[in-house]
Amino acid sequence: MNSAVYRLPVVSPPRTDQDGSVERAPTPDGPTTDPTVREAISYCLDADEAVREFVEPMGRRVYSPLPRRVAEEWDLPVEQWAAIPNPKNTERVKRLFEEADETSGQLKILTSKDPVATEFAEALAGGLRDAGHGALVTSKPWSSYLETVVTGAASDYSLFVGEITGTSDPDSFLYPTSHENMAGKTNGVFERDDEVMEPILQARTTLDWMRRRDLYETAITGLLSDRALLPLCSMTNSFATTDRVRDFRVHLIPEVNPRLAGTDPVVEVRS
């Protein structure tokens, strides 16, 4: 099951008062808190081409924070979301940066040392540089990346290439990485739109499948329209076993694999 989704979230970091308390409203001095800057970034990368070059056939393009299989199982509007991404347009990027008065400086792109994530970060940086804007890619070891990516500090990153792992329930992809309750914990995007936050929260309080489906559609469409994240791809996970192996089942969360579905405890492979 495809369960890892690379994203290019665009940060709206929180404002911290002098007493150290974090307010709900995003700070106005982070460049990507400006919707025009986020729109400009969305024109810097041809994601379809990038996925073909860096991922296929080991993964596939996605147009939401959910793997395509999960989105289709929940009857979500994949084709509608596929119409949202912008094609690469350098001249449009220049005009939008001028409109936002963001023609100088350097956007910091944070990524782990995962080679695919780094390729995406460098491709986006190249698009920014093509438009005459500075860009710096910083790759960190996984533990350091996880600590840094939730700070929301403009000194750490302007945007980042992220990865989500979840189950067949959309909540496992949305709540940890996009809801404000998780901001600074597992959410480094700091989206604050109530039209996104409320549906995610409401979907956790009902067992009505159709109601949850509609709420997820509203939340995801809001995230995509706000350009709080730019989905890229999901990866395919494959496992090979010999004829001697019995009762092997693939867990929905890749990090848990492989496991033996029997009386023995779960067997994990750690890098």
N, C-alpha and C positions, 0 to 999 in steps of 0.2 A: 504494500500500500504506500502510495506517495504521501509522506507526512512531514517532510521538511520543505519549507517554503522560504526562499531567499526574498528579501524585501529591500527596498530603498526608502525607509521611513524618513520623513522630513520633520525635524524637531521643532516643537514649540515648548521650550523649557520654562520652568516655573520662575516666578520672581521671589527672591528671598529677602525678607526684611532685615533691618539691622539687628534685631533680637534673635535672628536665626530661624524664625518661623517661615514656612513656605506658603505663599498665598495660592489661591486657586487660579487666578488669572495669569496667563503667560506673560513673560517679560517682553517689552517692546523693542529691546535692543539686540535680540538675536535675529540675524538676517532671515532665517527660514520661518520666523513667526509671521512674516509678510506673505500673504497669499500670492502676490505677484511674483515674489522670488520663488515660491514653490512651483508656480506654473512655469517659470523660466527653466527651472531644473528639469521639469518633465519633458522639455523639448531637447534636452542635451544628449539623450541616449535613445537609440533605436533598440528597444528591448527585444523585439522579435529577432533581429539580426544577432544581437549579443547572445541570446539563448541558443540560436543555431550554431554559433561559433564556439561557445564555451561549454555548452551542456549536452546538446543532443549527441548521441541517442541515449545518454544516461539519465536524461530528465526531459521535462517538457515545459512549455510556456504556460503560465497561469495568469489570470487577470483579476484575482482576488487574493486575500490572505489565506484562503483555503486551497488545498490541493484540488485539482479538477474532479477527482473521483468523489470527494466529500461533497463538493458543491453540487454535483449532478445527483448524488443520492438524496440530497435535500431539495432537489428541484429548484435550485437557485438560478437566477438569470445570467448564466455564464456568457452567453453571446451578447447580451446587453452590456455587461461589464467590459467585454472585449473591445467595444467601441469607444471606451473612455480614454485609453492611452494616446498620447500625442506622438506623431512621427518626429524624428530628429529634424530640427529646423534652426540652424545657427543664427540666421538673421532675426528670427522671432525671439530667440534667447537674448540677443543684443538689445532689441527694442524693449523687452520686458524688464531687463536689468536697468536700462536707462529710466524707464517709467518708475521703477522702485528706488531709484537713486542708489543702486547697488552695482556700480561700475568698477569699483576698486576693491582692494582687500583680497582675501583668500578664503574660500570655503574649505573647511576641514572635513574630509571623508574618513570615517573610522571603520575598520574592518578587522575581523580575526585573521589569522594566518592561513585560513582555508584558501587553497589556490583558486577555486572558482569564485569565491566572494571577492578575493583580491582582483581577479580579472574584471569583475563587474565594476569595482571601485575605480580601477584605472581607466576603464572605458568611459565612465561618467566624468572622471576628471579630464579626460581628453576632450569630451564635448564641451565642458566649461572653458577649457583653454582655447578651443576653436573659436569660442565667442569672445575671447579676449579677457576672460575672468580668471583670476588665480585659483588654483586648486591644489590641495595637499592631501595625499593618501597616507594614513597611518595604520599599519598592521600590527596588532598586538597578540601575544599568546592568549589562549582561550580564557584562562582565569582572569588575566588582566583586562581583557576585552569585556568580560561580563561585569566586572566592577565599574569600568569606565562608561559603558554604554547606557547606564541608568542614571548618570549624574545630571544630565540636562545642562551641563555647563558649556557655554560657548567656547571656553578655552580648551575643552576636550574634543568637541566635534560640532559640526554644523548639521551633518546628517550621517547616517551609517548604513552599512549593508548588514542586514540581520537575517536570522534564521529562526523558524518556528517549527516545533515538533508537537504533534497532537494526535488525537484519536479520531474516531468517526463522528464525534460530536463537535460542531463548530465552536462551542464555548471554549474548548480546550485550546483553540487557536486565537480567539478574540479576547477573552477576559484577561489572561495573564499579560498580553503584550499591548493591549489597546485601551483598557479601561483605566480611568483616572485613579481608582482605588489601588491600582498596582503601580502607579507612577513612582519612579525612583526605586522600585523593587525588582520587577521583571519587565517594566514598561519604560522604555527610553524615548517614546514619541511625545508624550505629554499633550495629547489631544484633549481638548476641553469642551467640545461641542456637545451640548445636552441632547441634541437629536441623534447623537451617536452613543453617548453614555447610557441614556435611559433604556433604549432597546436592548443593549447588551445585558443590563441588570435585570430587566423585566423577563428576559428569556430564561434567566436562572430560577425564576419563581413559578413557572408553569410547566405542566407535563403535556400540554396540548401541542402536538407536533406541528400542526398548521400554524398556530399562533407563534410558536418559536421560529418557524421558517420565515414568516413575514417580518418578525423582529430582526432576524439576522440579515435579511435583505435590506432593510432600512439602515441598519448600522453599517454594513459593509459599503453600501452605496454612498453613505455619508463620508466614510473614511476615504474612499476613492475620489469623490468629488472635491473634498477638501485638500486632496493630494497630501494627506498626512502619511501616506505610504504609497509606494509605486511597486506593485507586485512584479516579480520576475519569473521564477520557475519553481517547480517541485522536482525532487530527485527520485529516481526509481531505485528501490533497494532489492537486490537479488541475493539469493543464498543457494549454494550447491551442496548436496550431501551425497555420500556414497550409499550403496545398496544396503550396507550394514546398519545404517541409521534408521531408527523407527520412532514414530510419534513426535516428529519434529514439526512444530508449528511456528509460524512467524508472528511475532508480537506487533501490534499496531504502532508502538513507539520504537523506532529503530535502535535506540541506545540499549534497549533491553535484550535485543537479539544477540546471539541465538539462545533459545531456551528449549528445554526438554519438557514436553507436555506429558508428564507421568508422575510417578511417586517421588522422583528425584527433585531437588530444589532447582530453581532457575539458574542457568549457567550464563554468565555474562562475559563479554570480551571487552576489556578496558585497554585503551591505548596509553 
